Amino acid sequence: MPTSSADATSSQPAFLQVRDLTAGYGRDPVISGITMSADRGEIACVVGPNGSGKSTFLKALLGEIRVMRGSVTLDGREVANLPAHTLARLGLGYVPQVHDVFDTLSVGENLRIGAYLLTGREAGERIATVVERFPTLKPLLRRSAHKLSGGERKLVAIGRVMMLQPAVYILDEPTSGLSPQLTDQLLQEHVAALAKSGAAILLVEQKAKAALEISDRGYLLVAGRMRMSAAASEMLADASVAEMFLGQGPDEGQGPDEGQGPDEAGTPQRAEIGGQ
């Protein structure tokens, strides 16, 4: 269930605010006029078909491509075109869809990499916090990441970002390659818990129905433009959105080459991916 009753059309400035964002490659814009927001304690979900501009949108937010026009603010501070390392210091955490863990390192080493701004003592305390949130990881701290299931890998990826306790989490298709059961568990238990802890969550997902069910705000991106902005519950009930997305199968149109890790490669998935 959504973590708040936020109105997607509220005029109150949110912690993460994007206004009239236009960005692309070279001189050619790929996305244009994008406006959306995510406040502390809520989940804002961006959905859209393949090729709609979701990846370009995230790259623009993360400073990987140039914002041509518009504004991106964190807690009222303009951050458009700032590099990723500066955004991290300002409280923005990013969990990518792929390349989200270091395969040659252990789970504990992966978590410590996320603590690069902390002292050794602080890092140890934060690791304790992460394994309290994800107890499945506690016995795996010495295990190499390449031996993890896809669900476990995703918990490590989220846990590494948790190490700096960001105010905003950007999650890029965190359920990619997971079964419907693990998808629901990851979203309903873990992503929802991040919002309940007071963070703002920007969730970009291909599995639209499962994502919107836990979200407060919903945004539909099509052909580089935001076609719909509404409370997530309204978007779930909209017939046109349902026809476009909500009747698709478990992977919502995603091909097998878009995932990663043992689960995505065909190894049987574990029954659970952790919990409190």
Secondary structure as GFF3:
##gff-version 3
##sequence-region A 1 276
A	DSSP	beta_strand	16	25	.	.	.	ID=ss1
A	DSSP	beta_strand	28	38	.	.	.	ID=ss2
A	DSSP	beta_strand	43	47	.	.	.	ID=ss3
A	DSSP	alpha_helix	54	61	.	.	.	ID=ss4
A	DSSP	beta_strand	67	74	.	.	.	ID=ss5
A	DSSP	beta_strand	77	78	.	.	.	ID=ss6
A	DSSP	alpha_helix	84	89	.	.	.	ID=ss7
A	DSSP	beta_strand	92	95	.	.	.	ID=ss8
A	DSSP	alpha_helix	107	113	.	.	.	ID=ss9
A	DSSP	alpha_helix	120	133	.	.	.	ID=ss10
A	DSSP	three_ten_helix	135	140	.	.	.	ID=ss11
A	DSSP	three_ten_helix	145	147	.	.	.	ID=ss12
A	DSSP	alpha_helix	150	162	.	.	.	ID=ss13
A	DSSP	beta_strand	168	172	.	.	.	ID=ss14
A	DSSP	alpha_helix	180	185	.	.	.	ID=ss15
A	DSSP	pi_helix	186	191	.	.	.	ID=ss16
A	DSSP	alpha_helix	192	196	.	.	.	ID=ss17
A	DSSP	beta_strand	200	204	.	.	.	ID=ss18
A	DSSP	alpha_helix	208	213	.	.	.	ID=ss19
A	DSSP	beta_strand	217	222	.	.	.	ID=ss20
A	DSSP	beta_strand	225	231	.	.	.	ID=ss21
A	DSSP	alpha_helix	232	237	.	.	.	ID=ss22
A	DSSP	alpha_helix	239	241	.	.	.	ID=ss23
A	DSSP	pi_helix	242	246	.	.	.	ID=ss24
A	DSSP	three_ten_helix	256	258	.	.	.	ID=ss25
A	DSSP	alpha_helix	261	265	.	.	.	ID=ss26
###
